[in-house]
């Protein structure tokens, strides 16, 4: 998240990729990577990550936003 906060989206995505490799059930890593993709304008990739979040945690606090995003960009 530190890289993302500094604007290093590619570095942040690489970190999230590694976190997901280590724990494929980490919904927050998918959420954060989705946000990074969204900031880069890569909406299909963001929608795919948000979809995975909803598979892992249908009760995710931002579920309504994620569902709307997927409908619009998925």
N, C-alpha and C positions, 0 to 999 in steps of 0.2 A: 504494500500500500504506500510505502514511502516513495517508491519510484513514481507511482501514479500521481501522488501529491506534487511531485516535482515536475510533472509533465512528461516524464519518460514512459510513455504508454507502451512502447515495444518492450522495454525492460520489464515493466510491470506484467505484461502478458506472459513473458518468458517465466517470470517468477510464479505466476498463477498456474501456468502449464506444469511446472515442477511440483507445485503443491497438489495439483490434481493427479499427477502421476503417483505421488506418494499416498494419496488418499482420494480415490475416485468418488467417495461419498461426501466430500466436503462441499456442501451447498454454498457456503460463503465464498469459496474460491471461484466457483462458477459465477456467482453473483458479481464479484469484483471484476472478473475477467470480462463478463458481459458489459459492465459499465465502461471498462477500458475500450472494448470494441465499439461501443456506442459513441464514445468521445472521438474515436477515429473515423466515425462514419460508416463502420462496417456492420450495418444493421442486421444482416442475415446471420452473421456469426453471433452477434449479441442475442438475437432471438433464439438461436440454438442453445446458447448457454442458459438463458432464462427458462427455456423449456425444460432443461435438465434440472434446474433448481426446483421447478414445480413437481417434477417426477420424484425428486428426493424428499422435498418438504412442501407438500401441498398447502400447508398452513403457514408458509413463509410470510413474515410481516408485510412484505411488499407484493404479495401475490396478485392483488388486483391490478397494480401497475404492470407487473410482468405479463399477465394475461392480455391486457390491452396492447402492450408493446408487441407481443407475438402476433396478435391478430392484425396489427397494422403492418408489421415488417416481416413476419414469418413466411 
